[in-house]
Structures are given as C-alpha cells and as structure tokens.
C-alpha cells in the first residue's frame, strides 16, 4: 500500500464523510447490544489514502466523536457494561489504528525522502565522476609524457597524445596491440616476467622511476624514464605506465659529466665560491696541492691559502674587478697547509644565472712556481750577464792599458837596440833597456798566468801538489818579494809569526801565490808611512787563521763587493792611480777555497783592510810531543 504525494485530499475527505455518515446511520439504527464503535475503524483506515499523517488523526477524532454520538443515538438494548466495554474497545481500536497508520506514513515519508536524497546524491556523484573522467582524460591527453594503459593480456587499451608523439603511432595503429611492440626485442623476456608478477598482485607500483630502453615506430631505440602502477576495475586488472623521453636529459647529463670531469681532472687548483667568498666546491687538484681535506675547505674562505706575501692592493684590484662583473687575472702567492709557498696564476670569473645575476665565482689557480723560479733565474742570469759584460768592458779597458804599456816598452826598447840608436851594441844604455824589456815581459807573463789561473779554477782544473808547509817560512819569502815595492812606497811590512807554530798541508806554490796577491794589494793600497802586518792564531778547535792587515785606504760595502768580483777595481779607468787586472782577489779566493779553507775580509773606508785565511783542523799538523 502507499500514497501519491502531492494529490489533493478533497476527494478523499468527501469519501470519508460518506463512509462516516453510512457507519453512523447503521450505528443509529441498530440497538446498542448489536451495534458498536468498531465499524468506525474503517473510517480511520481511510487515512492510508490521505497524504499526511495528521489526516489520520483527524479521521480518528471524527470516528471517536461518532462512536460516542452513536451510543446516544442507538436504540436501547444489551447489557450496560458490555455496551460500554464495546464502545471503549472501539475507541481503543480507532486510536491504535490511527497511530499505526500515522507511524507508517511517517516512515514511508522518511523512506521516500531518503530515496530522493540518495537519488540526488547518486546523480551528483555520477556527474562528478563524469566530470572527473572528462578532466582525467583531458589531462591524460594533454600530458607531454606518454601514458599507456595495458590489460591483463598485455594489450594496449589506452594511448594518449604524449604516447603518440613519443612513439609515432596513431591510436588506430597501436590500441589493441601488445605492449611489447614498444620494447626492444632483447628486453621482452624480462618484461614478460615482470608483467606477470604485477598482474599476479606481487607488485603494485614501481615507487622509484627506472630508466629503460624503448623503441619507436621507426625502429629507433631511445631511453625513457618509466613509472608503472597496477589497478583494478571490477574483476579486471590493468597496468598504467608513464614514460618520459630522457634523450635530452641523457645528453645534458653526458655534457655535465664531461664538464665536471674536465673540472675535476683539471691540473689547476679550481674552486667555486658564493658571492660572499665561501667555498662550495674544490677539485681534487686543490686538495692534492694544498694538502687540505674537503672538511677543512668547504664552507671556508679562500683566505686559508693566502700566504700573506701578496700585496693588499692586488686583492683590492681583484674585488673591484669582480664586483664590476668582470674577469680578474693576476698572480698570487698561495700557501699550502704545511706552510709551503707557491706562485699561482689566478683567473676568477663571475658565474651568472639566466637572468644575468652573479651567483658564484669560479677560480682557477695554476701553479707557476717553476716558471717564477725560471724567471728569477733568468733575471739573475741577466744581471750576471750584465755584470760579466761590464767586467768584460772593464777587462778590455784594464788589459788595453796593462798589456799596451809593457808591449810598448818591449817594442820601443827592442827597436832602439835593433836600430843601434846609441851606436853599436855594447853601450851601457842597451843593458838598461834589456832590463826593462825583461821586466815588461815578466809583467805580461804574470797577467796571462792570472787569467789562466782564474779560468782553470772556474773549470775545476787546478791540481794541488800538497805537502806539509812551514807557514812562517813561506810568509817571510813572500814578504821579501814585495819588499822592494814596500820600500819604494815607504810602507812597513812585518810578520808576527814565530817558528813554533804548527805546519799546514797545502800547495806551497799556490799558498805563496795567495800571500803575494794579498801582500801586493796591501802594499799597493797603503799610503806612505802605513804598515802591513801578518798574524797567525790557532783556535780551540785546532783551526789555524792567517791574517794580513793594512792601514791603507780601505773600502766601503759597495767598493768591497766590486773588488771581490772578477775584473772589478775600485779605482778603475785608464788614468787610475793603481794598476792591476782586477783578478787578484777573485783568484786568491778561488785558490783558498780550492784548499778547503775559508776566506774572510773586513774593510773600513780610510782605516784599512784585514784579510783572514782559516785552515781547518784537518789541514793543521801539530808538532810531535
């Protein structure tokens, strides 16, 4: 049973009135003992056809009124208590029936409302699902990646535009075909095994994308990034795959790897900093050369390799250039972790983002220590060459005078003798000239010997004939040789050596040559009335020192340096006061060092010079006993 909502209750009311009147007439005609209020239940039952539950209660109220009215309108008859019980039961039945019908109508109304609500919700969900499916299809079709769905049999059932673009197949050409069409033949067995596991429920999704090879409609293989997931629709199981073309990424990765390897394997120190100068990356060569570890470098300032010897102005120029967005080139002195200093040719380049903003700095330091050492050696060699060239010039000037003077004498005097200017040979003047010729030749020989000795020393070709030598005896013999010049210059030469001093192991001729050079210089550069003194002393360690001191003109530091150089003369020039080749001291030093001895010189301008030769203890022979 039921009712139709929205139908007008007027016809039903008229029918109820007719039924009520009919029942009342019957009730009024029959005696009380026969009639009763129960028939009025039929009136209440009509509430089933009324639209609302309240109508039922109205009919129950009308039936109740008519039941009471029928009691008074019916003819007398029957037992009083039976009649009253009958009427009371009639009223009870009327209201129970009304309550039941009203409850049913409320339940039916609620059920209809719920049904209508459910139908509305279902309709909304259907609309939402259709909209979602439409959006999903739109997204799927518009996706750049290939989205492919495969059924349990491994056939392609869905194919988006991305897949069409990637593989080159139209929907009509590929949908319904095995998915293995897109897989290189050598991988199809492995695919089949994995596909079976997924379809069996052993795997639902590859959480991490994998890189695999695919093959297009043109037969060309290419790499893709693959993500798959399995899903169910009813009793059907499907697998959806998302494939992304990674050919460009592979090329970019290969290019990036090549660039990174270029940087990593670069023989230069390379590091990258942020705009505040904090190191974010350094290559292996940086750690190898500097000795630092990555933990000691990353996050630090490049100041960790500053030596402190590079001028501040260089760094000021560096930052001025970088802040202007330009590349800086220069040379720096870097310091390793162990304190070793090395020269670096540095290039620092700003790194810009796509919009041109400087985000980092790229620094490359090339170790140029060898080159700097070579440059220094070249400068030194150039300086030495300049000195040697100047010495050559001095030598030529000196030699032109030193050689020309005795040669002129030799040629002039020999020509005079040859032409017998003073008459036949035998004249006393010729004897005097012969002495001059002899002395001039001897002087030339000495000059040539000095030059040859210096060359021999430099070539390491000097051979010593060593014996035990009596030092006082050699000193006295040397003094006698320079005695004539000393007397002529009014210079006193004296030896303070005694006969009890130890002997030394040396080449006697070379030792005498050393003493003669020193004594000759001392006499030459000591004014009239001055003195030259020879002293000796034995040190506690057994070494023997031999000193020649004079009260001559002396030298300052610059003059002393020049005097010690080859061909160097403090008083030089063609009109100089003192003649000489400038080889005396260099030759003497070479002979002293050849003996394994040490040479020392002290000089003070205007106060004189002291030269000390020290024989090591292994060359000193002490007397027996």
C-alpha positions as CSV (number, residue, x, y, z in Angstrom):
1,X,0.0,0.0,0.0
2,X,1.1,3.6,-0.4
3,X,0.1,7.0,-1.5
4,X,1.0,9.5,-4.0
5,X,2.5,12.7,-2.7
6,X,1.1,16.0,-3.9
7,X,-2.5,14.7,-4.6
8,X,-5.4,16.9,-3.3
9,X,-7.1,15.5,-0.1
10,X,-10.6,16.9,-1.1
11,X,-12.0,13.9,-2.8
12,X,-10.6,11.7,-0.1
13,X,-12.4,13.9,2.5
14,X,-15.7,13.6,0.7
15,X,-15.3,9.8,0.6
16,X,-14.5,9.9,4.4
17,X,-17.7,11.9,5.1
18,X,-19.8,9.4,3.1
19,X,-18.2,6.5,5.0
20,X,-18.6,8.2,8.3
21,X,-22.3,9.0,7.6
22,X,-23.0,5.5,6.5
23,X,-21.5,3.9,9.6
24,X,-23.3,6.4,11.8
25,X,-26.7,5.6,10.2
26,X,-26.1,1.9,10.7
27,X,-25.0,2.5,14.3
28,X,-28.0,4.7,15.0
29,X,-30.5,2.1,13.6
30,X,-29.1,-0.9,15.4
31,X,-29.7,-1.5,19.1
32,X,-26.8,-0.9,21.5
33,X,-26.3,-4.5,22.1
34,X,-25.9,-5.2,18.4
35,X,-24.1,-2.2,17.0
36,X,-20.7,-0.9,18.3
37,X,-18.0,1.6,17.6
38,X,-15.7,-0.9,15.9
39,X,-17.0,-0.1,12.4
40,X,-15.6,3.4,12.8
41,X,-12.1,1.8,12.5
42,X,-12.9,1.6,8.8
43,X,-13.2,5.4,8.8
44,X,-9.7,5.6,10.3
45,X,-8.3,3.1,7.8
46,X,-9.1,5.6,5.1
47,X,-6.2,7.7,6.4
48,X,-4.0,5.4,4.4
49,X,-5.0,7.2,1.3
50,X,-4.5,10.7,2.8
51,X,-1.2,12.4,2.1
52,X,-0.3,13.3,5.6
53,X,-0.2,11.6,9.0
54,X,-2.3,14.4,10.6
55,X,-5.2,13.5,8.4
56,X,-5.3,10.1,10.0
57,X,-5.6,11.6,13.5
58,X,-8.5,13.9,12.2
59,X,-10.3,10.8,11.0
60,X,-9.7,9.1,14.4
61,X,-11.1,12.1,16.2
62,X,-14.2,12.0,13.9
63,X,-14.6,8.3,14.5
64,X,-14.3,8.8,18.2
65,X,-17.0,11.5,18.2
66,X,-19.3,9.4,16.1
67,X,-18.8,6.4,18.4
68,X,-19.9,8.5,21.4
69,X,-22.7,10.0,19.4
70,X,-23.8,6.6,18.1
71,X,-24.1,5.4,21.7
72,X,-26.7,8.0,22.5
73,X,-28.4,7.8,19.1
74,X,-28.8,4.0,19.1
75,X,-32.0,2.3,20.4
76,X,-31.7,0.7,23.9
77,X,-30.6,-2.8,24.2
78,X,-27.9,-5.1,25.6
79,X,-26.1,-5.2,28.9
80,X,-24.7,-1.9,30.0
81,X,-21.2,-3.0,30.9
82,X,-21.0,-4.9,27.6
83,X,-22.1,-2.0,25.6
84,X,-19.6,0.3,27.4
85,X,-16.8,-2.2,27.0
86,X,-17.7,-2.4,23.3
87,X,-17.6,1.3,22.9
88,X,-14.3,1.6,24.9
89,X,-12.7,-1.1,22.8
90,X,-13.9,0.7,19.7
91,X,-12.2,3.9,20.8
92,X,-9.0,2.0,21.6
93,X,-9.1,0.3,18.2
94,X,-9.7,3.6,16.5
95,X,-6.7,5.3,18.1
96,X,-4.4,2.3,17.8
97,X,-5.2,2.1,14.2
98,X,-4.7,5.8,13.7
99,X,-1.3,5.6,15.5
100,X,-0.2,2.7,13.4
101,X,-1.2,4.3,10.1
102,X,0.4,7.6,11.1
103,X,3.6,5.9,12.0
104,X,3.7,4.0,8.8
105,X,3.0,7.2,6.8
106,X,5.9,9.0,8.6
107,X,8.2,6.0,7.9
108,X,7.1,6.0,4.3
109,X,7.7,9.7,4.0
110,X,11.2,9.4,5.5
111,X,11.9,6.5,3.2
112,X,10.8,8.5,0.2
113,X,12.8,11.4,1.3
114,X,15.9,9.3,1.8
115,X,15.3,7.7,-1.6
116,X,15.0,11.1,-3.2
117,X,18.1,12.3,-1.4
118,X,20.0,9.2,-2.4
119,X,18.9,9.6,-6.0
120,X,20.1,13.2,-5.8
121,X,23.5,12.1,-4.4
122,X,23.8,9.3,-6.9
123,X,23.1,11.8,-9.7
124,X,25.6,14.3,-8.3
125,X,28.3,11.5,-7.9
126,X,27.6,10.4,-11.5
127,X,28.0,14.0,-12.7
128,X,31.2,14.3,-10.6
129,X,32.6,11.0,-11.9
130,X,31.8,12.0,-15.4
131,X,33.4,15.4,-14.9
132,X,36.4,13.8,-13.2
133,X,36.7,11.3,-16.0
134,X,36.5,14.1,-18.5
135,X,39.2,16.1,-16.7
136,X,41.3,12.9,-16.3
137,X,41.0,12.2,-20.0
138,X,41.8,15.8,-20.8
139,X,44.8,15.8,-18.5
140,X,45.9,12.5,-19.8
141,X,45.6,13.5,-23.4
142,X,47.3,16.9,-22.8
143,X,50.2,15.4,-20.8
144,X,53.6,15.7,-22.5
145,X,54.6,12.3,-21.1
146,X,53.4,9.1,-22.6
147,X,50.6,7.5,-20.6
148,X,49.7,4.0,-21.6
149,X,47.3,1.5,-20.1
150,X,47.6,-2.2,-20.7
151,X,45.1,-5.0,-19.9
152,X,45.7,-8.4,-18.3
153,X,46.6,-9.8,-21.7
154,X,49.3,-7.2,-22.2
155,X,47.3,-5.4,-24.9
156,X,47.3,-1.6,-25.1
157,X,43.8,-0.3,-24.2
158,X,44.6,3.4,-23.7
159,X,47.0,5.7,-25.6
160,X,47.4,9.4,-25.1
161,X,48.7,12.1,-27.4
162,X,52.0,12.1,-25.5
163,X,52.5,8.5,-26.3
164,X,51.5,9.1,-29.9
165,X,54.1,11.9,-30.1
166,X,56.8,9.8,-28.4
167,X,56.4,6.6,-30.3
168,X,54.9,7.8,-33.6
169,X,51.8,5.5,-33.6
170,X,48.2,6.7,-34.0
171,X,45.5,5.2,-31.7
172,X,44.2,3.1,-34.6
173,X,47.6,1.7,-35.2
174,X,48.6,0.7,-31.7
175,X,45.5,0.3,-29.4
176,X,44.8,-3.5,-29.1
177,X,48.4,-4.3,-30.0
178,X,50.8,-6.0,-27.5
179,X,52.8,-3.5,-25.4
180,X,55.9,-5.4,-26.3
181,X,55.7,-3.6,-29.6
182,X,57.3,-0.7,-27.7
183,X,60.0,-2.8,-26.1
184,X,63.3,-3.8,-27.8
185,X,63.3,-7.4,-28.5
186,X,66.2,-8.2,-26.2
187,X,64.3,-7.0,-23.2
188,X,60.9,-8.6,-23.9
189,X,61.5,-11.8,-21.9
190,X,62.4,-9.7,-18.8
191,X,59.4,-7.6,-19.4
192,X,57.1,-10.6,-19.6
193,X,58.4,-11.9,-16.2
194,X,57.9,-8.6,-14.5
195,X,54.4,-8.1,-16.1
196,X,53.3,-11.4,-14.8
197,X,54.4,-10.5,-11.2
198,X,52.5,-7.2,-11.4
199,X,49.3,-8.9,-12.8
200,X,49.5,-11.6,-10.1
201,X,49.4,-8.9,-7.5
202,X,53.0,-9.3,-6.3
203,X,53.9,-5.8,-7.3
204,X,51.5,-2.8,-7.4
205,X,53.8,0.0,-8.2
206,X,57.4,0.8,-9.0
207,X,57.9,3.6,-6.5
208,X,61.1,4.9,-8.0
209,X,61.2,5.6,-11.7
210,X,63.5,3.4,-13.7
211,X,65.4,4.2,-16.9
212,X,64.8,1.7,-19.7
213,X,65.1,1.5,-23.4
214,X,62.1,1.8,-25.7
215,X,61.6,1.5,-29.5
216,X,59.5,3.8,-31.6
217,X,57.6,3.2,-34.7
218,X,60.6,4.0,-36.9
219,X,62.6,1.2,-35.1
220,X,64.9,3.6,-33.4
221,X,65.7,2.9,-29.7
222,X,65.7,5.6,-27.2
223,X,65.9,5.9,-23.3
224,X,62.7,6.6,-21.3
225,X,62.0,7.1,-17.6
226,X,59.3,4.6,-16.6
227,X,56.9,4.6,-13.7
228,X,54.2,1.8,-13.6
229,X,51.2,1.1,-11.4
230,X,48.6,-1.7,-11.3
231,X,44.9,-1.1,-10.6
232,X,41.6,-3.0,-10.6
233,X,38.3,-2.1,-12.2
234,X,35.8,-4.7,-11.1
235,X,37.3,-8.1,-11.8
236,X,39.6,-6.6,-14.5
237,X,43.3,-5.7,-13.7
238,X,45.2,-3.1,-15.6
239,X,48.7,-1.6,-15.6
240,X,49.3,2.0,-16.4
241,X,52.7,3.3,-17.4
242,X,54.1,6.8,-17.5
243,X,57.0,7.2,-19.9
244,X,59.2,10.3,-20.2
245,X,61.6,10.9,-23.0
246,X,65.0,11.4,-21.4
247,X,67.2,11.7,-24.5
248,X,67.8,15.4,-23.9
249,X,68.4,14.7,-20.2
250,X,70.9,12.0,-21.1
251,X,72.7,14.4,-23.5
252,X,72.7,17.1,-20.8
253,X,73.9,14.6,-18.2
254,X,76.7,13.5,-20.5
255,X,77.6,17.1,-21.2
256,X,77.5,17.9,-17.5
257,X,79.6,14.8,-16.7
258,X,82.1,15.8,-19.3
259,X,82.3,19.3,-17.9
260,X,82.5,18.0,-14.3
261,X,85.3,15.6,-15.3
262,X,87.1,18.5,-17.0
263,X,87.0,20.5,-13.8
264,X,87.6,17.5,-11.5
265,X,90.6,16.3,-13.5
266,X,92.0,19.8,-14.3
267,X,95.7,20.1,-13.4
268,X,94.9,23.5,-11.9
269,X,93.5,24.3,-8.5
270,X,89.8,25.0,-9.1
271,X,87.3,26.1,-6.6
272,X,83.8,27.8,-6.6
273,X,82.6,30.2,-4.0
274,X,79.3,32.0,-3.4
275,X,79.1,35.8,-3.7
276,X,80.4,36.1,-0.1
277,X,83.6,34.2,-1.0
278,X,82.6,31.0,0.9
279,X,84.0,27.9,-0.9
280,X,81.3,25.5,-2.1
281,X,83.4,23.2,-4.3
282,X,87.0,22.4,-4.9
283,X,88.5,19.9,-7.2
284,X,90.9,17.0,-6.4
285,X,94.0,19.0,-7.5
286,X,93.2,21.7,-5.0
287,X,93.4,19.2,-2.1
288,X,96.4,17.4,-3.6
289,X,98.5,20.6,-3.9
290,X,97.4,22.5,-0.8
291,X,97.3,19.4,1.5
292,X,93.8,20.3,2.9
293,X,90.9,17.9,3.2
294,X,87.4,18.7,2.0
295,X,86.2,19.1,5.6
296,X,88.8,21.8,6.0
297,X,87.9,23.7,2.8
298,X,84.2,23.5,2.1
299,X,82.4,26.4,3.9
300,X,85.6,28.3,4.4
301,X,87.0,31.4,2.8
302,X,89.8,31.2,0.2
303,X,91.9,33.1,2.8
304,X,93.0,29.7,4.1
305,X,95.5,29.6,1.2
306,X,96.7,33.2,1.5
307,X,100.4,33.5,2.1
308,X,100.3,37.0,3.5
309,X,103.0,38.0,1.0
310,X,100.7,39.2,-1.8
311,X,100.2,43.0,-1.6
312,X,96.8,44.2,-0.3
313,X,96.5,46.3,-3.5
314,X,96.3,43.1,-5.5
315,X,93.2,41.9,-3.6
316,X,91.7,45.3,-3.7
317,X,92.0,45.2,-7.5
318,X,90.6,41.6,-7.5
319,X,87.4,42.6,-5.7
320,X,87.0,45.8,-7.6
321,X,87.1,43.8,-10.9
322,X,84.7,41.1,-9.6
323,X,82.2,43.4,-8.2
324,X,82.1,45.1,-11.6
325,X,81.1,41.8,-13.0
326,X,84.4,41.4,-14.9
327,X,87.0,38.6,-15.1
328,X,90.1,39.1,-13.0
329,X,93.6,37.8,-13.9
330,X,96.7,38.1,-11.8
331,X,99.5,36.4,-9.9
332,X,99.2,35.4,-6.2
333,X,101.4,33.8,-3.7
334,X,99.5,30.9,-2.2
335,X,100.3,28.9,0.9
336,X,99.8,25.1,1.5
337,X,98.6,23.6,4.7
338,X,102.2,22.7,5.6
339,X,103.3,26.3,5.1
340,X,104.9,25.8,1.6
341,X,104.6,28.9,-0.6
342,X,103.9,28.6,-4.3
343,X,103.1,31.1,-7.0
344,X,99.8,30.9,-8.8
345,X,98.5,32.5,-11.9
346,X,94.9,33.1,-11.0
347,X,91.8,33.7,-13.1
348,X,88.5,34.4,-11.3
349,X,85.3,34.5,-13.3
350,X,81.8,35.6,-12.2
351,X,79.1,32.9,-12.8
352,X,75.7,34.3,-13.7
353,X,72.2,32.9,-13.6
354,X,69.9,33.0,-16.6
355,X,68.7,36.5,-15.7
356,X,72.3,37.8,-15.5
357,X,72.7,37.9,-11.8
358,X,76.1,36.9,-10.4
359,X,75.5,33.9,-8.1
360,X,79.0,32.4,-7.8
361,X,82.7,32.9,-8.6
362,X,84.8,30.4,-10.4
363,X,88.5,30.5,-9.5
364,X,91.4,28.7,-11.3
365,X,94.9,28.8,-9.8
366,X,97.8,27.5,-12.0
367,X,101.0,26.6,-10.1
368,X,103.6,28.7,-11.8
369,X,106.4,28.3,-9.2
370,X,108.7,26.6,-11.7
371,X,108.1,29.5,-14.2
372,X,108.7,32.1,-11.5
373,X,111.9,30.4,-10.4
374,X,112.9,30.3,-14.1
375,X,112.1,34.0,-14.4
376,X,114.1,34.7,-11.3
377,X,117.0,32.6,-12.6
378,X,116.7,34.5,-15.9
379,X,116.8,37.8,-14.1
380,X,119.8,36.7,-12.1
381,X,121.4,35.4,-15.3
382,X,120.7,38.6,-17.0
383,X,122.1,40.5,-14.1
384,X,125.2,38.3,-14.1
385,X,125.5,38.7,-17.8
386,X,125.3,42.5,-17.3
387,X,127.9,42.3,-14.7
388,X,130.0,40.0,-16.9
389,X,129.6,42.4,-19.8
390,X,130.6,45.3,-17.6
391,X,133.5,43.2,-16.3
392,X,134.5,42.4,-19.9
393,X,134.4,46.1,-20.6
394,X,136.5,46.8,-17.6
395,X,138.8,44.0,-18.5
396,X,139.3,45.4,-22.0
397,X,139.9,48.8,-20.6
398,X,142.3,47.4,-18.0
399,X,144.0,45.0,-20.3
400,X,144.4,47.6,-23.0
401,X,146.4,49.6,-20.6
402,X,148.1,46.7,-18.8
403,X,149.1,45.0,-22.0
404,X,149.9,48.0,-24.1
405,X,152.3,49.6,-21.5
406,X,154.8,46.7,-21.3
407,X,154.3,45.9,-25.0
408,X,155.1,49.5,-25.9
409,X,158.2,49.2,-23.7
410,X,159.2,45.9,-25.2
411,X,158.7,47.1,-28.8
412,X,160.3,50.5,-28.2
413,X,163.3,49.3,-26.4
414,X,163.9,46.4,-28.7
415,X,163.6,48.7,-31.8
416,X,166.1,51.1,-30.2
417,X,168.5,48.2,-29.7
418,X,167.8,46.8,-33.2
419,X,168.5,50.1,-34.9
420,X,171.5,50.7,-32.7
421,X,170.3,54.3,-31.9
422,X,173.1,54.7,-29.4
423,X,175.7,53.1,-31.5
424,X,176.9,49.5,-31.8
425,X,175.5,47.0,-29.3
426,X,177.5,47.1,-26.1
427,X,176.6,50.6,-25.0
428,X,175.5,50.7,-21.3
429,X,172.1,52.1,-22.2
430,X,171.2,48.9,-24.1
431,X,171.8,46.9,-20.9
432,X,169.3,49.1,-19.1
433,X,166.8,48.7,-21.9
434,X,167.2,44.9,-21.8
435,X,166.3,45.0,-18.1
436,X,163.1,47.0,-19.0
437,X,162.3,44.5,-21.7
438,X,162.7,41.6,-19.3
439,X,160.6,43.2,-16.6
440,X,157.8,44.1,-19.1
441,X,157.8,40.6,-20.5
442,X,157.6,39.2,-16.9
443,X,154.7,41.5,-16.2
444,X,152.9,40.3,-19.3
445,X,153.5,36.7,-18.2
446,X,152.1,37.4,-14.8
447,X,149.0,38.9,-16.3
448,X,148.5,35.9,-18.6
449,X,149.1,33.5,-15.7
450,X,146.5,35.2,-13.6
451,X,143.9,35.0,-16.4
452,X,144.7,31.3,-17.0
453,X,144.6,30.5,-13.3
454,X,141.1,32.1,-12.9
455,X,139.9,30.1,-15.9
456,X,141.4,26.9,-14.5
457,X,139.8,27.5,-11.1
458,X,136.4,28.1,-12.7
459,X,136.8,24.9,-14.8
460,X,137.9,22.9,-11.7
461,X,141.2,22.1,-13.4
462,X,143.6,23.3,-10.7
463,X,145.6,20.5,-9.3
464,X,147.3,20.9,-5.9
465,X,150.6,19.5,-5.0
466,X,150.1,19.3,-1.3
467,X,152.9,18.9,1.3
468,X,153.5,19.9,4.9
469,X,154.5,23.6,4.8
470,X,156.3,25.8,7.3
471,X,153.9,28.8,7.3
472,X,156.4,31.4,8.8
473,X,159.0,30.4,6.1
474,X,156.5,30.9,3.2
475,X,155.3,34.2,4.7
476,X,158.9,35.5,5.1
477,X,159.7,34.5,1.5
478,X,156.6,36.3,0.2
479,X,157.5,39.5,2.2
480,X,160.9,39.5,0.7
481,X,159.4,39.5,-2.8
482,X,157.2,42.6,-2.1
483,X,160.0,44.3,0.0
484,X,161.3,46.3,-2.9
485,X,157.8,47.8,-3.7
486,X,157.1,48.4,0.0
487,X,160.4,50.3,0.4
488,X,159.6,52.3,-2.7
489,X,156.1,53.2,-1.3
490,X,157.5,53.8,2.2
491,X,155.3,51.1,3.7
492,X,156.5,48.9,6.6
493,X,155.8,45.1,6.2
494,X,156.2,42.9,9.2
495,X,155.5,39.2,10.2
496,X,154.5,38.4,13.8
497,X,154.7,34.6,13.2
498,X,157.0,32.5,15.3
499,X,158.8,29.4,14.5
500,X,156.9,27.2,16.9
501,X,153.5,27.4,15.2
502,X,152.1,24.2,13.5
503,X,152.6,23.3,9.9
504,X,149.8,23.2,7.4
505,X,149.0,20.8,4.5
506,X,148.9,22.9,1.2
507,X,150.4,23.5,-2.2
508,X,153.4,25.7,-1.4
509,X,153.5,27.5,-4.7
510,X,149.8,28.3,-4.6
511,X,150.0,29.4,-1.0
512,X,152.8,31.7,-1.9
513,X,150.7,33.0,-4.8
514,X,147.8,33.7,-2.3
515,X,150.2,35.6,0.1
516,X,151.8,37.5,-2.7
517,X,148.4,38.7,-4.1
518,X,147.3,39.8,-0.6
519,X,150.6,41.4,0.3
520,X,150.9,43.2,-3.0
521,X,147.3,44.6,-2.7
522,X,148.0,45.6,0.9
523,X,151.2,47.5,-0.1
524,X,149.6,48.9,-3.2
525,X,146.7,50.5,-1.3
526,X,148.5,51.6,1.8
527,X,149.8,55.3,1.8
528,X,153.3,56.3,2.7
529,X,154.0,55.7,6.4
530,X,151.5,52.9,6.6
531,X,152.0,49.4,7.8
532,X,151.2,45.8,6.7
533,X,151.2,43.1,9.3
534,X,150.9,39.3,9.1
535,X,149.5,37.5,12.1
536,X,148.5,33.9,12.9
537,X,146.4,32.2,15.6
538,X,145.3,28.7,16.4
539,X,141.7,28.3,17.6
540,X,140.5,26.0,20.3
541,X,139.1,23.6,17.7
542,X,142.6,23.3,16.1
543,X,141.9,25.5,13.1
544,X,144.7,28.0,12.1
545,X,143.9,31.5,11.0
546,X,146.4,33.6,8.9
547,X,145.7,37.3,8.7
548,X,147.1,40.1,6.6
549,X,146.1,43.6,7.9
550,X,147.0,47.0,6.5
551,X,146.4,50.6,7.4
552,X,145.5,51.5,3.8
553,X,142.7,53.4,2.2
554,X,140.1,50.7,3.0
555,X,136.7,50.2,1.2
556,X,133.0,50.7,1.9
557,X,130.5,47.9,1.3
558,X,129.9,48.8,-2.3
559,X,133.5,49.0,-3.1
560,X,134.2,45.8,-1.3
561,X,131.6,44.0,-3.4
562,X,133.1,45.4,-6.6
563,X,136.6,44.4,-5.5
564,X,135.6,40.8,-4.9
565,X,134.1,40.5,-8.5
566,X,136.2,39.3,-11.4
567,X,137.9,42.2,-13.2
568,X,136.4,44.6,-10.7
569,X,138.5,47.5,-9.5
570,X,137.5,50.2,-7.0
571,X,139.9,52.7,-8.7
572,X,139.3,52.0,-12.4
573,X,140.0,53.8,-15.6
574,X,143.0,54.5,-17.8
575,X,144.1,57.3,-15.5
576,X,143.7,55.3,-12.3
577,X,146.3,55.6,-9.6
578,X,146.8,51.9,-9.1
579,X,147.4,49.4,-11.9
580,X,146.0,45.9,-12.0
581,X,143.7,43.5,-13.8
582,X,141.1,43.1,-11.0
583,X,141.8,39.4,-10.8
584,X,143.8,39.4,-7.6
585,X,141.1,38.9,-5.0
586,X,138.9,36.5,-7.1
587,X,141.9,34.4,-8.0
588,X,143.0,34.4,-4.3
589,X,139.5,33.4,-3.1
590,X,139.4,30.6,-5.7
591,X,142.8,29.2,-4.5
592,X,141.8,29.5,-0.9
593,X,138.5,27.6,-1.4
594,X,140.3,25.0,-3.6
595,X,142.3,24.2,-0.4
596,X,139.1,23.7,1.6
597,X,139.9,26.9,3.6
598,X,137.7,29.9,4.3
599,X,138.3,33.4,3.1
600,X,137.2,36.4,5.2
601,X,137.7,40.1,4.6
602,X,136.9,43.2,6.7
603,X,137.4,46.7,5.5
604,X,136.6,50.2,6.6
605,X,136.9,53.3,4.5
606,X,140.0,55.3,5.5
607,X,141.1,52.8,8.2
608,X,142.4,49.8,6.3
609,X,141.6,46.2,5.4
610,X,142.1,42.8,7.1
611,X,142.0,39.5,5.2
612,X,141.8,36.2,7.1
613,X,142.5,32.8,5.7
614,X,141.4,29.9,8.0
615,X,142.9,26.4,7.6
616,X,140.5,23.7,9.0
617,X,141.9,21.5,11.7
618,X,142.4,18.5,9.3
619,X,144.9,20.6,7.4
620,X,146.8,21.7,10.5
621,X,149.8,19.5,11.6
622,X,150.8,20.0,15.2
623,X,154.4,19.3,16.3
624,X,155.0,15.9,17.9
625,X,155.1,15.8,21.7
